[in-house]
Amino acid sequence: MNKIHVDFKKCVDCGACTAVCNPKALSLDPISWALIFDRQKCTGCKLCIKACPLRAIKLSAKISSAAT
């Protein structure tokens, strides 16, 4: 199944993606406000891709099970 890839170099932690992520695969750390991505929760719905104003999230066909 295709899932997403977050380019953390482009991400400015604005939270637009977290607002549309129903399975809560994307969240903001309550202390640092850094984006946290939990690949295990991602359903591949792609709503976050549409919501990201900086295009820091893309569809990824290859997901490494070791990466989070």
ChimeraX attribute file (.defattr): number of C-alpha atoms within 10 A of each C-alpha:
attribute: neighborCount
match mode: 1-to-1
recipient: residues
	/A:1	8
	/A:2	14
	/A:3	17
	/A:4	21
	/A:5	18
	/A:6	19
	/A:7	11
	/A:8	13
	/A:9	7
	/A:10	11
	/A:11	17
	/A:12	13
	/A:13	18
	/A:14	15
	/A:15	18
	/A:16	16
	/A:17	25
	/A:18	22
	/A:19	14
	/A:20	17
	/A:21	19
	/A:22	15
	/A:23	14
	/A:24	16
	/A:25	17
	/A:26	23
	/A:27	19
	/A:28	16
	/A:29	11
	/A:30	8
	/A:31	6
	/A:32	8
	/A:33	13
	/A:34	16
	/A:35	19
	/A:36	17
	/A:37	18
	/A:38	13
	/A:39	18
	/A:40	11
	/A:41	13
	/A:42	18
	/A:43	16
	/A:44	17
	/A:45	14
	/A:46	18
	/A:47	14
	/A:48	24
	/A:49	21
	/A:50	13
	/A:51	17
	/A:52	19
	/A:53	14
	/A:54	11
	/A:55	14
	/A:56	17
	/A:57	21
	/A:58	16
	/A:59	14
	/A:60	13
	/A:61	10
	/A:62	11
	/A:63	14
	/A:64	7
	/A:65	8
	/A:66	5
	/A:67	7
	/A:68	11
